[in-house]
């Protein structure tokens, strides 16, 4: 039964990931990305890692996608013509994609997809949040802090870009007119 759910979640994740890169409307692409991230969280649950699933939902789906949709709506990114960005790349991209898919198919059918046995008992899996926290805040503290600073800089940069564009639009649209001030005593 678990294998059936795995294939179901994986198929929906791959299909929605294809929707992210093929849809022309950025809002529709964002919705497909949300679906894909939720499916990845479901795969984390199948791996008996509920903490990672919750972080996936809260951080990626909740915060990052809301920020992404906010940026798309604020900047008013329209649909682009695909031909403007391809510039003859399809002559190389299509054969490369076919070759890549053929290699992936060959490796999937020729290889073995079994995980090595390990000490994954329920007692060990119950401590996965503790182990993850210890690793994150001891061994991987420097990369964790670098990522947090990088996200903070990206957030400040997005706010600066939105405010600069908003000020430019207000200056262009609202003519400055002097009105007589009325004094009241």
N, C-alpha and C positions, 0 to 999 in steps of 0.2 A: 504494500500500500504506500509506503514511504517513497519507493521508486517512482510510482505513478505520480505522486505529488511533485516530486523533483522534476520529472519531465514536463509536467503541466506548467509549473512556475518558470522553468527554463525556457520553454517555448514562448510563453507570454513575454518574458523578459527580452528574448531575442527579437520577437516581432515588434515590440514597442521600441526597442533600440533602433531597429530599421526605420520605424516611423520618425524617430528623432532626426535622422539624417536625410530622409527623403521628403518629408513634408515641407512645403514652402512657407507656411504661416508659422512665425516663431512662437505664437501662443500654443498652437497645436503641437509643435515640437516639444514645448515645455511640458504639456500634459502627458505626452508619450514618455518623456523622461521621468516624470513622477510615477507613472505606471511601472516603468522599468526599475526604478529604485525601490518601490514597494515589493516587487517580485524578488529583488535581491535580499530584502529584509526577510521575506518568507523563506528564502533558501538558508539564511542564517538560522532561522528557527528550526528548520529541518536538521541543521548541523548541531542543534542543541546549544545554541549560543544566543539566548534571549537578550542579553545586554547589548550585543552588537546589532541585533535587529532593532532594538529600541533606539539606539544611537543613530542608526541608518534612517529611521523614520523621523526622529526629532531634528537631527542636524541637516541631513540632505533634503529630505522631502519638506520638512517644516520650514527651516530657515533659509537654506540656499535657494530653493525653488521659489519661495516667496520673494526673495531679493532679486532673483533673475526675472521673474514676471514683473516686478516693480520697475526694473530697469528697462525691460522691453516696452512696457506701457508708457513710461515716462519719456523715453527717447523716441517713441513712435517709429519703431523700426518697421518699415513696410516690407512687403514681399518683393523679392528681387527676381529679376529674370535670370534663369539658370545659364543662359547662353552668355551673359555678361562675365561670368566667373570661370567658365570652362576653358576658353581659349585654346581649343584643340587638344585638351588633355584626355579626351575620351578615347583617342586612338591608342594611347598607352594604358589608360586606366581599365578599360574593358577587358583586354587580354590578361592584364595583371590580376584583376579580380577573379576571372575564370580560373586562372592558374592557382590562385590562393585557395579558392573554394574546392578545387580538385585535390589539392594537397591536404587540406583539412579533412575532406571526405576519405581519402586514402588512409590517413593516419588514424582516423576514428575507427575504420573498419578493420585495419590490420593490427592496431595496438590493443592493449588490454587496459580497460578502464577500472581497475580495481585499486582501492586504497590499501596501503600496507597496514597490517594489523598493529594495533597499539594498545596501550593501557587506557582505553576510553570507556571506563566504567561510569556508572551514574554518579558515584562519589567524586570521581575526577572531574566530570563534566559540571557538577554542581559548584565547583570552585573556579570555573573559568573566568568569572568576573574579577575575582580576587587576583588571579594570576595575570590577567590582562592589565589590571590597574597597577600592579607592582612593576611589570615590564614597562608600561607607559611612563610612569613617574620615576623610574630609576635608570634603566638602560637606555630608553628612548626619550629622555627628557629634553635633550637639545633639539632633535628634529620636531618634537611636539611644540616647543616654544617658537621655533622658526616658522612653523606653519601658522601658529596663532598670530604672530606679528605680520606675516604675509597676508592673512585674511583681514586683519585690521587695516593695513595699508590699502588693500583693494576696496574695502568698504569706504574709507575716507576718500579715495580717488573717485569712486562712483558718486559719492555725494557732491564732491567738488565739480565733477562734470555736469551733473544734473543742475546744480545751482548756477553754474556759469551759463549753461544753455537757457535756463529759465530767465536769468537776468537779461540775456541778449534778446529773447523773445519779448519781454516786457518793455525794453527800450524801443524796439521796433514798432510794437503795436500801440503803445499808449503815447500819444503826442503830449508834450509838456505844455500846458497852458497856464498862464498866470491868471489868477482870479483875485478880485478885490477882497481884501479881508474886511469883515464886518466887525466893528468893535461894539461890544455890549457892555454897558455899565450897570 
